[in-house]
Amino acid sequence: MTTTLEELQTLVAQSIASTEAFKLSTEAFKAQIAASQETTSAFIAQLAASREEADRLFAAEKAENQRRADEADRRFAAEKAENQRRADEADRRMAEAAEDSRRLKQRLDELGKQLGGLGNKFGSFTEGLLLPSVEGILRRQFGVTDFYMRLKSYHGDQMQELDGFGFVNGANIGFIIEVKSHLDNRAITQAQEQLRRFGHFHPQYKSMKLYGIIAAVDAVSEEQRRAVWNAGLYLVTVHDDVAEMPSPPQGFVPLEEIA
């Protein structure tokens, strides 16, 4: 079959048109691929930016958490140091209080010893001044012939100490004297107890009739006088620096003990 020139030209034209169409299609595809690559690159860049932002936020949060942890540690250390300081201060104050208490007790003990010594000296001084006057009263009123001051006697591990003791030689009568700075019921009871215990410590005065006398240093009220006499005891008082024995009331019955 013979192809004409006109048909050949038509085929060439068709071929060229197909080629051009192919070129256009290829260019469009290339453009589409390029657009897709740009989109992919933009997406990758966006992902990278997002990742950098995420890393930045994570780093910032990690740094903040570390800061908070460091602050918590600092506060804990400061609180611990403050608690230790307070504990040390409390221990120091307790130690100072204990030392102050010890020193106070020592001073009180020393003061007690000093006051006790002064009391003993005052008592001895009072007895030394008052007992000679009592001795004179007993000699005048009862005919006492022998008199002792601060008579101390022992019986085994027991001891009795009398402020004064006088007796009438040959009459077998004795008087026990108790000097009291403060006259009260306890002083009266002690004087009576001295009478009851005398024979136990002084068997040499067996069968002696004993009477008790309280010599009061301070002023004595009428009520105190009655209490002494009601107990069966004689009373010596001091008035204007003079010792005297008031006459007991009518009906007075002296307490009598037999040694």
C-alpha positions, 0 to 999 in steps of 0.5 A: 500500500502506497502512502501519499505525501499528504498522509505522511505529512498528517502522520508527522503532524500527529506525531509532533502533536503527540510529542508536544502533548507528551512534553506538556504532560511531562512538564506538568508531572514534573511541576506536580512532583516539584510541588509535592517535594516543596510540600514535603520539604515544608512538612519536614521543616514544620516537623523539625520546627515542632520538634525543636519547640517540643525540645525547647519546652521539654528543656524548659520544663526540665529546667523548671523542675530542677529549679523547683527541686533545688529550691525544695532541697534548699528549703529543706536544708534551711529548715533542717539547719533551723531545727538543729539550731533550735534544738541546740538552743533548747539544749543550751537553755536546758543546760543553763537552767540545770546549772542555774538550778544546781547553783540555786540549790547549792546557795539554798543549802549554804543559806540553810546551813548558815541559818541553821548555824545562826539558829543554833547560835541564837538558841545557845545565846538565849539559853545562856541568858535565860537559864541562869535566871531560871536557876535563880527562880528554882532555887528561890521557889523550890529550893533546887540545890543542883542545876545543869544546863544543856544536859545530854545523855545517851542510851544505846543509839538514843539520845536525850538533850535537856536545856536545863535540869535541876533537883532538890538534893535529899528531897528526890524532886527534879525539874526539867526545863525546856527553853522555847523561842516560839511557844505552841502546842508542839512545844508543850508536847515536846516538854511532856515527852521529855518528862516521860523519857527522862527515867530511860536515860537517867536510871540514877534518878530512879523514883524521882518526882519530875516536873516540867517547866517551859521558859518562853522567850517571846511574849506569851498570850493569855491563851498560851499561858492557859495551854501550858498550865492546862498541860500541867507545866510551869511557865517562865516568861520574860518581861522587860528583860526580867525572867519571872514565873507567873503564879499558876491559876487556882486549881492548877495540877502539875504534871508529875512523872516518876523517873 
